[in-house]
């Protein structure tokens, strides 16, 4: 059995820390402090809230290692009710959890509404006593081709909080 399967909770936490460390470092360089809030449960559709003071992002995290055949992600429909809702799909190296790139699904502008999730239902992975896999009404299946590839943490910060520009006075973020 794969360590990724056996230790999936630890893997997810480790990936979250890698992402947040890199994102905090990038926002520090931009002179824009980042506040991070965690959801106790994911019933509201998000794992994290990222706040720069001027932009708020409700983030659902997903992940798969490079080479994985994951074709879609189950997304909580409650995320659509949050301003600035988005999904960050972490693509990472299987051996050491280093981040390779990201897949992003969210509004074109920071703080905008989440694009339509569609109506493709998600089913439970295990069947009931009759073998029927029930529909999970609070989730939608979002195919990989609906996500935008983002190659590095700088571009992800731009996508989340607005394009970063350097001026003669130093760095600033424009929204």
HELIX and SHEET records of a PDB file:
HELIX    1   1 UNK A    3  UNK A    6  1                                   4    
HELIX    2   2 UNK A    8  UNK A   29  1                                  22    
HELIX    3   3 UNK A   77  UNK A   81  5                                   5    
HELIX    4   4 UNK A  144  UNK A  146  5                                   3    
HELIX    5   5 UNK A  153  UNK A  161  1                                   9    
SHEET    1   A 6 UNK A  35  UNK A  38  0                                        
SHEET    2   A 6 UNK A  48  UNK A  51 -1                                        
SHEET    3   A 6 UNK A  56  UNK A  65 -1                                        
SHEET    4   A 6 UNK A  85  UNK A  92  1                                        
SHEET    5   A 6 UNK A  99  UNK A 106 -1                                        
SHEET    6   A 6 UNK A 148  UNK A 150 -1                                        
SHEET    1   B 3 UNK A  72  UNK A  76  0                                        
SHEET    2   B 3 UNK A 135  UNK A 143 -1                                        
SHEET    3   B 3 UNK A 121  UNK A 123 -1                                        
SHEET    1   C 2 UNK A 164  UNK A 167  0                                        
SHEET    2   C 2 UNK A 170  UNK A 173 -1                                        
END                                                                             
